[in-house]
Amino acid sequence: MPHYLDINDTKLAMSINDLLSRPEEDFVHCAYQSILRRPPDPVGYAASLEQLKNGVSKLAILKQMRFSPEGNQSNSLIEELDEAIQSLISESERLMHASKSTQSIYFKFKTATATYARKVR
């Protein structure tokens, strides 16, 4: 049984499993509605379908939408979306979202570790 909200004939996915199990065209429409809170524009719709055709995963497309400037400003209705895309986020991407002080501490630690490793050899 699909977990979605139907508001004015617009289906919004309520779970990541529901969204990922949808056929490609329905997936794109529902992802736009659920993450960006609007229907897909023709260019974005075509680009998302092209990405799917070229082997880009649905989860990767959701990540692009979720962390786009528009996606950052809207609250996604999809349960577990951020947890599901955590596995796709690289260490450098995590640092981009970290505070400047956290970045500074990380780079000092990484530099000190590399320096120590060279001295030990």
VOTOR-77604 format. One record per residue: residue number from 1; residue in three letters; chain; x, y, z of N, C-alpha, C in turn. Coordinates in pm, 1 decimal, padded with zeros to 6 digits. Layout:
% residues N
+-----+------+-----+----------+----------+----------+----------+----------+----------+----------+----------+----------+
! seq ! type ! mol !      n_u !      n_v !      n_w !     ca_u !     ca_v !     ca_w !      c_u !      c_v !      c_w !
+-----+------+-----+----------+----------+----------+----------+----------+----------+----------+----------+----------+
! NUM !  ALA !   A !        X !        Y !        Z !        X !        Y !        Z !        X !        Y !        Z !
...
+-----+------+-----+----------+----------+----------+----------+----------+----------+----------+----------+----------+
***
This chain:
% residues 121
+-----+------+-----+----------+----------+----------+----------+----------+----------+----------+----------+----------+
! seq ! type ! mol !      n_u !      n_v !      n_w !     ca_u !     ca_v !     ca_w !      c_u !      c_v !      c_w !
+-----+------+-----+----------+----------+----------+----------+----------+----------+----------+----------+----------+
!   1 !  MET !   A !  00084.1 ! -00118.1 !  00000.0 !  00000.0 !  00000.0 !  00000.0 !  00088.6 !  00124.5 !  00000.0 !
!   2 !  PRO !   A !  00074.1 !  00213.9 ! -00098.1 !  00158.6 !  00332.2 ! -00105.0 !  00132.1 !  00426.4 !  00012.2 !
!   3 !  HIS !   A !  00238.7 !  00487.8 !  00058.3 !  00227.8 !  00586.7 !  00164.8 !  00243.7 !  00724.2 !  00102.4 !
!   4 !  TYR !   A !  00133.9 !  00786.5 !  00070.0 !  00142.1 !  00919.3 !  00013.5 !  00021.3 !  01001.1 !  00054.8 !
!   5 !  LEU !   A !  00036.6 !  01129.2 !  00043.3 ! -00068.2 !  01225.3 !  00071.1 ! -00122.4 !  01271.3 ! -00062.6 !
!   6 !  ASP !   A ! -00251.3 !  01278.6 ! -00076.7 ! -00311.6 !  01324.7 ! -00201.8 ! -00382.3 !  01457.1 ! -00173.7 !
!   7 !  ILE !   A ! -00320.9 !  01566.1 ! -00218.3 ! -00376.4 !  01699.1 ! -00196.3 ! -00407.2 !  01759.6 ! -00331.9 !
!   8 !  ASN !   A ! -00534.5 !  01783.9 ! -00358.0 ! -00575.3 !  01842.2 ! -00486.2 ! -00516.5 !  01765.1 ! -00604.1 !
!   9 !  ASP !   A ! -00528.8 !  01634.5 ! -00601.1 ! -00478.4 !  01547.1 ! -00707.3 ! -00326.5 !  01550.8 ! -00723.4 !
!  10 !  THR !   A ! -00255.1 !  01600.1 ! -00623.3 ! -00109.3 !  01601.1 ! -00624.6 ! -00061.9 !  01500.3 ! -00521.7 !
!  11 !  LYS !   A !  00007.7 !  01398.2 ! -00565.1 !  00054.2 !  01295.7 ! -00473.7 !  00191.6 !  01333.7 ! -00420.1 !
!  12 !  LEU !   A !  00201.8 !  01336.6 ! -00289.2 !  00327.0 !  01365.2 ! -00221.9 !  00371.5 !  01238.8 ! -00150.0 !
!  13 !  ALA !   A !  00490.3 !  01190.7 ! -00179.9 !  00539.4 !  01070.3 ! -00114.1 !  00565.8 !  01100.2 !  00032.2 !
!  14 !  MET !   A !  00529.2 !  01006.2 !  00115.8 !  00551.6 !  01023.0 !  00258.7 !  00664.6 !  00933.8 !  00309.3 !
!  15 !  SER !   A !  00709.7 !  00841.1 !  00227.6 !  00822.1 !  00756.6 !  00267.5 !  00918.4 !  00743.5 !  00150.0 !
!  16 !  ILE !   A !  01043.9 !  00723.6 !  00184.7 !  01146.9 !  00709.8 !  00082.0 !  01122.3 !  00583.4 ! -00000.1 !
!  17 !  ASN !   A !  01075.5 !  00476.2 !  00063.0 !  01049.8 !  00352.0 ! -00010.4 !  00939.3 !  00370.0 ! -00113.2 !
!  18 !  ASP !   A !  00834.3 !  00443.0 ! -00076.7 !  00725.7 !  00469.7 ! -00171.7 !  00778.9 !  00544.7 ! -00292.6 !
!  19 !  LEU !   A !  00859.0 !  00646.8 ! -00268.5 !  00910.2 !  00728.6 ! -00378.3 !  01003.0 !  00648.6 ! -00468.9 !
!  20 !  LEU !   A !  01095.4 !  00574.8 ! -00410.4 !  01192.7 !  00499.2 ! -00489.8 !  01129.7 !  00385.7 ! -00569.1 !
!  21 !  SER !   A !  01013.8 !  00337.7 ! -00526.6 !  00950.1 !  00226.2 ! -00596.1 !  00864.9 !  00270.6 ! -00715.5 !
!  22 !  ARG !   A !  00849.3 !  00397.6 ! -00735.4 !  00764.5 !  00448.8 ! -00844.1 !  00833.7 !  00437.6 ! -00979.8 !
!  23 !  PRO !   A !  00755.1 !  00422.3 ! -01087.6 !  00812.6 !  00426.1 ! -01223.2 !  00876.9 !  00563.7 ! -01247.8 !
!  24 !  GLU !   A !  00968.2 !  00569.6 ! -01341.7 !  01050.2 !  00688.7 ! -01362.5 !  00971.4 !  00819.6 ! -01374.2 !
!  25 !  GLU !   A !  00871.4 !  00824.8 ! -01461.4 !  00797.1 !  00949.9 ! -01481.4 !  00723.9 !  00991.4 ! -01354.5 !
!  26 !  ASP !   A !  00660.5 !  00895.3 ! -01290.2 !  00588.9 !  00923.0 ! -01166.1 !  00686.1 !  00962.6 ! -01055.6 !
!  27 !  PHE !   A !  00802.2 !  00897.1 ! -01052.6 !  00906.5 !  00929.5 ! -00955.2 !  00946.4 !  01076.6 ! -00965.6 !
!  28 !  VAL !   A !  00972.1 !  01123.6 ! -01087.4 !  01016.5 !  01261.7 ! -01106.8 !  00907.7 !  01359.6 ! -01061.7 !
!  29 !  HIS !   A !  00783.9 !  01336.1 ! -01104.3 !  00674.6 !  01425.1 ! -01063.3 !  00660.4 !  01428.4 ! -00911.5 !
!  30 !  CYS !   A !  00660.2 !  01311.6 ! -00850.8 !  00640.1 !  01302.2 ! -00707.1 !  00759.7 !  01359.9 ! -00629.8 !
!  31 !  ALA !   A !  00880.3 !  01340.4 ! -00681.1 !  00998.8 !  01395.9 ! -00615.0 !  00992.0 !  01548.6 ! -00613.4 !
!  32 !  TYR !   A !  00957.6 !  01608.6 ! -00726.4 !  00944.2 !  01754.1 ! -00731.7 !  00838.7 !  01802.5 ! -00632.3 !
!  33 !  GLN !   A !  00723.8 !  01737.5 ! -00632.7 !  00614.9 !  01780.1 ! -00544.1 !  00652.3 !  01760.7 ! -00397.1 !
!  34 !  SER !   A !  00717.9 !  01649.8 ! -00365.9 !  00747.6 !  01616.2 ! -00227.2 !  00867.2 !  01692.2 ! -00171.5 !
!  35 !  ILE !   A !  00965.2 !  01722.8 ! -00256.1 !  01086.0 !  01790.6 ! -00208.2 !  01079.7 !  01940.7 ! -00234.2 !
!  36 !  LEU !   A !  01046.7 !  01978.3 ! -00357.5 !  01048.4 !  02120.2 ! -00393.8 !  00912.0 !  02186.8 ! -00378.8 !
!  37 !  ARG !   A !  00810.9 !  02104.7 ! -00357.3 !  00673.6 !  02152.4 ! -00335.4 !  00615.6 !  02225.2 ! -00455.7 !
!  38 !  ARG !   A !  00650.4 !  02175.6 ! -00573.9 !  00597.0 !  02231.8 ! -00698.4 !  00605.9 !  02127.2 ! -00807.4 !
!  39 !  PRO !   A !  00527.4 !  02145.1 ! -00913.5 !  00541.0 !  02051.8 ! -01026.0 !  00674.6 !  02074.0 ! -01096.5 !
!  40 !  PRO !   A !  00724.9 !  01972.7 ! -01164.4 !  00851.6 !  01991.5 ! -01236.1 !  00834.4 !  02085.0 ! -01355.1 !
!  41 !  ASP !   A !  00935.5 !  02167.2 ! -01376.1 !  00937.0 !  02248.8 ! -01497.6 !  00981.7 !  02157.9 ! -01611.5 !
!  42 !  PRO !   A !  00948.1 !  02192.3 ! -01737.0 !  00981.4 !  02103.1 ! -01849.9 !  01129.7 !  02070.0 ! -01861.1 !
!  43 !  VAL !   A !  01216.7 !  02166.7 ! -01836.9 !  01361.0 !  02142.6 ! -01849.3 !  01409.6 !  02049.5 ! -01737.9 !
!  44 !  GLY !   A !  01366.8 !  02075.7 ! -01615.0 !  01406.8 !  01991.4 ! -01502.3 !  01353.4 !  01849.9 ! -01514.4 !
!  45 !  TYR !   A !  01230.4 !  01838.5 ! -01561.0 !  01168.2 !  01708.0 ! -01580.3 !  01247.7 !  01626.2 ! -01682.7 !
!  46 !  ALA !   A !  01276.3 !  01687.7 ! -01797.0 !  01351.7 !  01618.9 ! -01903.0 !  01491.6 !  01581.8 ! -01854.9 !
!  47 !  ALA !   A !  01556.4 !  01672.1 ! -01780.5 !  01691.5 !  01645.0 ! -01731.7 !  01691.3 !  01528.3 ! -01632.9 !
!  48 !  SER !   A !  01592.4 !  01523.7 ! -01545.1 !  01584.1 !  01413.9 ! -01448.2 !  01560.1 !  01280.4 ! -01518.7 !
!  49 !  LEU !   A !  01471.2 !  01279.2 ! -01617.1 !  01447.0 !  01155.4 ! -01692.2 !  01571.4 !  01112.4 ! -01768.6 !
!  50 !  GLU !   A !  01643.6 !  01207.6 ! -01823.9 !  01767.2 !  01176.6 ! -01896.3 !  01870.8 !  01117.2 ! -01801.3 !
!  51 !  GLN !   A !  01881.1 !  01173.8 ! -01681.8 !  01974.9 !  01118.8 ! -01583.7 !  01939.1 !  00973.9 ! -01550.0 !
!  52 !  LEU !   A !  01811.0 !  00948.6 ! -01528.2 !  01768.0 !  00811.6 ! -01498.8 !  01801.4 !  00717.0 ! -01613.5 !
!  53 !  LYS !   A !  01778.6 !  00763.7 ! -01736.5 !  01808.3 !  00682.7 ! -01854.6 !  01957.9 !  00653.0 ! -01864.4 !
!  54 !  ASN !   A !  02041.3 !  00747.5 ! -01816.8 !  02186.6 !  00731.1 ! -01822.8 !  02244.3 !  00659.7 ! -01701.4 !
!  55 !  GLY !   A !  02157.3 !  00605.7 ! -01616.5 !  02205.5 !  00523.8 ! -01505.8 !  02223.5 !  00593.7 ! -01372.8 !
!  56 !  VAL !   A !  02188.4 !  00720.8 ! -01364.8 !  02196.9 !  00790.7 ! -01236.3 !  02087.1 !  00733.5 ! -01146.3 !
!  57 !  SER !   A !  02120.2 !  00705.1 ! -01022.8 !  02022.5 !  00644.2 ! -00933.4 !  01916.0 !  00744.8 ! -00890.0 !
!  58 !  LYS !   A !  01801.4 !  00691.8 ! -00855.1 !  01693.3 !  00778.4 ! -00805.8 !  01737.6 !  00849.9 ! -00678.5 !
!  59 !  LEU !   A !  01811.8 !  00780.5 ! -00595.1 !  01859.1 !  00841.5 ! -00471.1 !  01953.3 !  00958.5 ! -00499.2 !
!  60 !  ALA !   A !  02037.7 !  00945.6 ! -00601.0 !  02127.7 !  01055.5 ! -00638.8 !  02048.4 !  01176.1 ! -00688.6 !
!  61 !  ILE !   A !  01941.4 !  01152.0 ! -00761.1 !  01856.4 !  01261.6 ! -00809.1 !  01786.8 !  01329.5 ! -00691.7 !
!  62 !  LEU !   A !  01741.4 !  01249.9 ! -00595.8 !  01679.3 !  01307.2 ! -00476.0 !  01779.9 !  01393.4 ! -00399.5 !
!  63 !  LYS !   A !  01903.8 !  01347.1 ! -00393.6 !  02009.3 !  01424.1 ! -00326.3 !  02028.8 !  01558.4 ! -00395.6 !
!  64 !  GLN !   A !  02033.3 !  01557.7 ! -00529.6 !  02049.5 !  01683.2 ! -00604.0 !  01935.5 !  01779.8 ! -00573.0 !
!  65 !  MET !   A !  01813.2 !  01728.1 ! -00573.3 !  01698.0 !  01813.7 ! -00544.9 !  01701.6 !  01865.1 ! -00401.5 !
!  66 !  ARG !   A !  01729.0 !  01774.2 ! -00309.0 !  01724.5 !  01810.1 ! -00166.5 !  01827.9 !  01915.8 ! -00132.5 !
!  67 !  PHE !   A !  01947.7 !  01909.1 ! -00191.1 !  02053.8 !  02002.4 ! -00157.1 !  02070.6 !  02114.6 ! -00258.5 !
!  68 !  SER !   A !  01974.6 !  02129.2 ! -00349.6 !  01975.2 !  02244.1 ! -00439.9 !  01935.5 !  02367.0 ! -00359.1 !
!  69 !  PRO !   A !  01963.7 !  02488.4 ! -00407.7 !  01921.3 !  02608.6 ! -00334.4 !  01771.0 !  02606.9 ! -00304.1 !
!  70 !  GLU !   A !  01692.3 !  02563.6 ! -00399.4 !  01547.5 !  02557.4 ! -00378.7 !  01510.4 !  02449.1 ! -00277.4 !
!  71 !  GLY !   A !  01577.6 !  02336.4 ! -00285.0 !  01550.8 !  02226.8 ! -00192.2 !  01590.0 !  02258.0 ! -00049.6 !
!  72 !  ASN !   A !  01696.1 !  02338.3 ! -00032.8 !  01738.4 !  02378.8 !  00101.3 !  01636.3 !  02469.0 !  00168.6 !
!  73 !  GLN !   A !  01555.9 !  02538.2 !  00089.1 !  01459.5 !  02632.0 !  00145.8 !  01324.8 !  02569.2 !  00176.6 !
!  74 !  SER !   A !  01298.7 !  02450.3 !  00125.3 !  01170.2 !  02386.5 !  00152.9 !  01191.5 !  02267.6 !  00245.7 !
!  75 !  ASN !   A !  01092.5 !  02238.6 !  00324.2 !  01099.0 !  02123.1 !  00413.3 !  01036.7 !  02004.0 !  00342.7 !
!  76 !  SER !   A !  01117.9 !  01903.7 !  00319.1 !  01069.2 !  01783.3 !  00252.3 !  00967.8 !  01712.3 !  00340.3 !
!  77 !  LEU !   A !  00869.5 !  01655.6 !  00276.9 !  00768.1 !  01578.6 !  00349.2 !  00803.5 !  01431.1 !  00357.1 !
!  78 !  ILE !   A !  00912.4 !  01391.3 !  00296.9 !  00946.8 !  01249.4 !  00288.3 !  01022.5 !  01206.3 !  00414.0 !
!  79 !  GLU !   A !  00964.4 !  01109.0 !  00483.5 !  01030.4 !  01054.2 !  00601.1 !  01161.3 !  00988.4 !  00559.4 !
!  80 !  GLU !   A !  01262.2 !  01006.0 !  00638.6 !  01391.0 !  00937.4 !  00622.6 !  01468.3 !  00978.5 !  00497.7 !
!  81 !  LEU !   A !  01430.2 !  01088.8 !  00432.7 !  01501.6 !  01129.7 !  00311.8 !  01647.2 !  01161.7 !  00342.7 !
!  82 !  ASP !   A !  01669.9 !  01247.5 !  00440.8 !  01807.5 !  01286.6 !  00470.6 !  01892.1 !  01167.4 !  00515.0 !
!  83 !  GLU !   A !  01833.4 !  01076.5 !  00590.8 !  01907.6 !  00957.9 !  00633.5 !  01943.0 !  00870.0 !  00513.3 !
!  84 !  ALA !   A !  01851.6 !  00859.2 !  00418.8 !  01873.9 !  00773.1 !  00302.1 !  01985.9 !  00826.6 !  00213.9 !
!  85 !  ILE !   A !  01998.8 !  00958.3 !  00203.4 !  02102.1 !  01012.6 !  00114.2 !  02236.2 !  01033.2 !  00184.5 !
!  86 !  GLN !   A !  02242.3 !  01010.6 !  00315.4 !  02369.3 !  01024.4 !  00386.4 !  02477.9 !  00936.0 !  00327.0 !
!  87 !  SER !   A !  02440.6 !  00817.8 !  00281.5 !  02539.4 !  00725.1 !  00225.4 !  02600.0 !  00777.5 !  00095.8 !
!  88 !  LEU !   A !  02533.8 !  00871.9 !  00031.7 !  02585.2 !  00927.0 ! -00093.6 !  02672.8 !  01049.5 ! -00074.1 !
!  89 !  ILE !   A !  02673.4 !  01102.5 !  00046.9 !  02745.4 !  01227.3 !  00071.0 !  02890.1 !  01196.2 !  00106.3 !
!  90 !  SER !   A !  02980.4 !  01253.0 !  00030.1 !  03122.7 !  01229.9 !  00052.9 !  03170.8 !  01314.1 !  00171.2 !
!  91 !  GLU !   A !  03289.7 !  01282.9 !  00217.6 !  03348.2 !  01357.0 !  00329.8 !  03363.1 !  01505.5 !  00295.6 !
!  92 !  SER !   A !  03405.3 !  01536.8 !  00175.0 !  03423.5 !  01677.6 !  00137.6 !  03289.9 !  01751.3 !  00134.0 !
!  93 !  GLU !   A !  03184.2 !  01683.8 !  00090.4 !  03051.8 !  01746.8 !  00089.1 !  03002.5 !  01771.0 !  00231.7 !
!  94 !  ARG !   A !  03030.8 !  01678.4 !  00321.8 !  02992.3 !  01698.5 !  00461.7 !  03061.2 !  01821.4 !  00517.7 !
!  95 !  LEU !   A !  03189.1 !  01839.4 !  00482.6 !  03264.5 !  01954.2 !  00532.2 !  03210.5 !  02085.9 !  00478.2 !
!  96 !  MET !   A !  03159.3 !  02085.1 !  00355.8 !  03104.1 !  02208.1 !  00299.3 !  02987.1 !  02257.6 !  00382.7 !
!  97 !  HIS !   A !  02913.0 !  02165.6 !  00444.9 !  02797.3 !  02202.6 !  00524.4 !  02833.1 !  02224.4 !  00671.4 !
!  98 !  ALA !   A !  02956.4 !  02192.6 !  00710.2 !  02999.0 !  02210.6 !  00848.1 !  03034.5 !  02356.6 !  00872.9 !
!  99 !  SER !   A !  03037.2 !  02393.3 !  00998.6 !  03072.8 !  02530.9 !  01033.3 !  03220.2 !  02555.7 !  01003.6 !
! 100 !  LYS !   A !  03258.3 !  02681.8 !  00992.9 !  03397.8 !  02718.0 !  00965.0 !  03489.6 !  02669.4 !  01076.4 !
! 101 !  SER !   A !  03448.2 !  02678.9 !  01201.6 !  03534.0 !  02633.6 !  01311.2 !  03554.1 !  02482.6 !  01305.7 !
! 102 !  THR !   A !  03450.1 !  02408.9 !  01270.7 !  03462.6 !  02264.3 !  01257.4 !  03556.5 !  02230.1 !  01143.1 !
! 103 !  GLN !   A !  03546.2 !  02301.9 !  01032.5 !  03635.4 !  02279.3 !  00918.6 !  03780.3 !  02305.5 !  00959.6 !
! 104 !  SER !   A !  03803.0 !  02413.7 !  01032.2 !  03937.8 !  02450.0 !  01074.9 !  03997.7 !  02341.8 !  01163.9 !
! 105 !  ILE !   A !  03921.7 !  02293.5 !  01259.8 !  03969.2 !  02187.2 !  01349.1 !  03999.8 !  02061.2 !  01269.2 !
! 106 !  TYR !   A !  03912.5 !  02026.1 !  01176.7 !  03933.4 !  01906.6 !  01095.2 !  04063.6 !  01916.5 !  01016.1 !
! 107 !  PHE !   A !  04085.6 !  02030.2 !  00947.7 !  04205.4 !  02043.1 !  00865.1 !  04332.8 !  02047.6 !  00949.7 !
! 108 !  LYS !   A !  04327.8 !  02108.1 !  01068.4 !  04444.9 !  02107.6 !  01157.2 !  04476.8 !  01965.3 !  01201.0 !
! 109 !  PHE !   A !  04373.3 !  01889.4 !  01235.3 !  04392.1 !  01750.1 !  01275.9 !  04447.7 !  01667.6 !  01161.3 !
! 110 !  LYS !   A !  04393.7 !  01685.4 !  01042.8 !  04438.1 !  01608.2 !  00926.6 !  04584.4 !  01641.7 !  00893.6 !
! 111 !  THR !   A !  04621.1 !  01769.2 !  00901.7 !  04759.4 !  01811.3 !  00875.6 !  04853.7 !  01753.7 !  00980.5 !
! 112 !  ALA !   A !  04813.4 !  01760.7 !  01107.2 !  04897.2 !  01707.3 !  01214.5 !  04915.1 !  01556.6 !  01199.2 !
! 113 !  THR !   A !  04810.8 !  01486.9 !  01162.4 !  04817.6 !  01342.0 !  01142.8 !  04912.4 !  01307.8 !  01028.1 !
! 114 !  ALA !   A !  04904.7 !  01381.6 !  00919.1 !  04993.7 !  01356.6 !  00804.4 !  05137.5 !  01386.0 !  00840.7 !
! 115 !  THR !   A !  05160.5 !  01493.7 !  00916.5 !  05295.9 !  01530.2 !  00958.4 !  05353.9 !  01421.5 !  01048.7 !
! 116 !  TYR !   A !  05274.7 !  01374.7 !  01143.3 !  05318.0 !  01268.6 !  01233.2 !  05349.7 !  01141.4 !  01156.2 !
! 117 !  ALA !   A !  05267.5 !  01106.8 !  01059.3 !  05288.8 !  00986.0 !  00979.8 !  05420.3 !  00993.4 !  00903.2 !
! 118 !  ARG !   A !  05455.6 !  01112.3 !  00853.6 !  05582.9 !  01127.8 !  00782.3 !  05700.9 !  01113.7 !  00878.4 !
! 119 !  LYS !   A !  05690.4 !  01164.3 !  01002.4 !  05798.7 !  01156.2 !  01100.0 !  05821.9 !  01013.4 !  01146.9 !
! 120 !  VAL !   A !  05714.8 !  00935.9 !  01154.3 !  05723.9 !  00798.5 !  01201.2 !  05796.8 !  00709.1 !  01101.3 !
! 121 !  ARG !   A !  05780.6 !  00738.0 !  00974.5 !  05845.0 !  00657.1 !  00869.6 !  05990.6 !  00674.5 !  00879.3 !
+-----+------+-----+----------+----------+----------+----------+----------+----------+----------+----------+----------+
***
